[in-house]
Amino acid sequence: MNGKITDMETMGLADGPGMRLVLFLAGCKLRCAYCHNPETWTTSGAKREISKEEVLQIYNKYKNYYGETGGVTFSGGEPLLQSEFVFETIKLLKENGVHTAIDTAGVGVDYDKVLDIVDLVILDIKAVENEEYKFITGKKIDGFNEFLEKCKQKNKKLWLRQVIVPGINDDEEHVLKLKEFAKNIPNVERIELLPYHSMAEHKYTELGIEYKLKEVPDMEKEKCKELEKLLK
């Protein structure tokens, strides 16, 4: 079984602990207003297929750079829409002592086996209430809630991330709501706020997709850092 990927990063520094090999898998059910990878929405956007053996081979090629703290992260798109490939690849990587992570919005298929063996879940929090979640993603929050319950049941290590967008969630009320939400989730190791940027707007133009946040300015990084202090 091969995985369909849109891109790959061999020296990723923002997708889990240490330096990592990051695979961007094709396919996503959500249509987030601020998505910076619209080319990953469908599997037709995949640039190539890759086998689990090839993933291990690439990891081993750069193994000295990854060291003891690095590993492999499955991102996207939504990696859990290709959960069988992700499971089989993680299984092989763990047999070879490699740390594994998934960067997910929690809206996938048949992901129980993946959660059983993956070391870290980087969970993208779109919103904590259904109305705002639907506004941002175009979908109901039910699938996300089901995934989060599975993570709780399996006591998975979690990093929580939320993109902060001017005029949508860039105020103390939203951040404190996220903080309260996180209090009820066991095993959360980190919470990060990511400043929204419009650098991907040209991708929408190229793909002929409407960019919903055309008039929204980039999030000020300093303001984002100040808001993040509320989470301490």
Beta strands, then each sheet from edge to edge (+ up, - down):
strand 1: 2-12
strand 2: 20-25
strand 3: 48-51
strand 4: 71-75
strand 5: 99-104
strand 6: 120-124
strand 7: 158-164
strand 8: 188-195
sheet 1: 3+ 1- 2+ 4+ 5+ 6+ 7+ 8+
end
